[in-house]
């Protein structure tokens, strides 16, 4: 891992550039938007370095990186490229061609569905699941279920931000690594 002090400075700088939008998407919610970080090339490079620093500490090394629709698609390929392993998308229902495995999970109001292509994970393959945010844990938990359904082994979930007061990690059946905690 990079120098821990240097890494901590980079994490603070990234955190300082995450925009906050009160009352979005509904009253009482403070939305933290990672897209503001992507508007600055220096910050994107720092974000890439930080993600890779955390991912490379996972032992045994992962053999596949799964990104969750949609912001996980921005983060997971950085890691997959560095580790020279496949990137696999988990998408909302109806967005992937071919044979897919499906899982439903609870939302605050209602239900959602996610899919993964059945041929994308191999039996026993060690997998890292990546997303931008851990809130209630519904989507991360669902992604874990999909990977296990295909015979993969979820080594960890890596998120850029965690809303700790929502206790979402209780709904994720594996180790969760969060870089920024709110």
N, C-alpha and C positions, 0 to 999 in steps of 0.2 A: 504494500500500500504506500502511497505517497507520504511525504512528511505529514504527520497528523496535524501540526499547527497550520501548515500551508493548506491542507485539505479543509480544515475548519474555517479558515478565512474565505475560501472559495464557496463553501456552503453558506456562510453568512451573506456573502455578496449575492448569491443566487436568491436566497430568501428575501433580501432587501429589494429585489427586483420583481418579485411575484406581486402582481397587482391584486388589490382587494376591492370587491364590489359589494357594498351592503345591499341587503334586500333583493338579491338576485339568486336564483330565479323566482324567489317568492319572499314576502316579508319575513324578517327574522333570520334569514340566511346570509352569512358572509361568504361570498364566493371568492376563492383564491384561484387566480388564473395564471397558469404556467406559460401561456402564449406570450406574455410580455417578455419573458426570458428569451424566447426565440427571436425577438426583434433586435437582438444584439449579438453579433457573431462572437465576440469575446466571451460573453456569458454562455453561449451554446458550447463553446470549446471547454469551458470550465465544467458545465453540466456533464458533458461527455466524460471528462476525466474523473469526476466524482462518481458517476454511475459505474464506470469500469473499475475504479478503486474498490468499491464495495462488492461488486460482482466477482472479482477475482479472488476475494477472500473466502468464497464458498468452497468448502472441501467435503467430499471429492468434487472436482470441477464439474460444472454442468455441461450437458451435451446438446442442449437445445434451449432457446430463449423464446418464451411465449409473450406476446404483447396483447393487451386488452384494448378493444375498440373504445375510443379512438386515440386518446392521448398516449396510451401505451405503445401505439404504432410509431410515435415520434422517438421514444426512449429506448425501446428494446433493440432496434437494429444497431444502435451504437455498440451495445454490449455484444450482440451476436457477431458483428464484424470483427471486433477485437478478439473474441474468443475463438473465432473461425468455426462457428457452429451454426446450425440452421435457425432462422427466425420463423416463428409460426404465429399467425394471427388467430385470435379468438374474436368472433364478430357477432353482431346482433343477428337475430334470426333472419334467414332469407338472403344474406349477403355473400355466402360462399357457394361456389359450384361443387358438384360432385356429391359423394356420400359424406354426410356430416353426422356427428354426434351432437345431441341437443340436451340442454339442461335449462330448467326454469328455476327462478329464484325470486324471493320476495323483495319488493320495494316498499318504501314507506306507505305508499298508497297503490296497491296492485301488485303486478307481477311482470317480470321481464324474462326474456329468453336469450341464450347465447349458444353459439355453435363453433365447432372446430372440425376441420376436415379429418375424416377417419384415418387417412393414410399419413397424417402429419407427425404423429408421435409413435415411436417404436416401443415395443414391450421392454420394460426395464430402463428406458432412457431417463437420465437425470435431467430435470427441467427446472429452470428459473422462470417465474411468472413476474412480469413487469407492468406497472401502471403508474400514473402520475399521482393518484390520490387514494388513500384508504380512509373512507368515511364510515359507513355502516358495515362494510365487509361483504356485502352481497355479491358484487361482481368478482372479487378476488376468490371468495369461497366457491362460487360457481365455476370459475376457471380451474380451480384445484380439482373439482369434481370431474370436469371434462378431461383433464389430463389423466387422472386416475382411471377413468372409464376406458381410455385407450391403452392402459397398461403402463403409462409413464409414472415416474417417481418425482413428486414435487419436492425439490431440495429446499426451496425458499421462495418467498414472494418479496420483491424489492419495489418499494414505492418512494417517490420523491417526497411526498408530503403525507402526514398522518394527522387527522383530527382526533386527538386522543380522547377528548371528552365523549365521543360517540362510542368508544370501546369496540370498534369494528374488528380489531384483531381477535376478539373472542369468537367471531364467526368465520375465521380463517383457520383451517385445520393443519397449519404448518407454521414454520418459523417465518416471521415477518420482519424485514429489515426496512426501517423508515429513516430517511436521511434528514428530513426536516419535520419536527413535531410542533404542532400548534395546540 
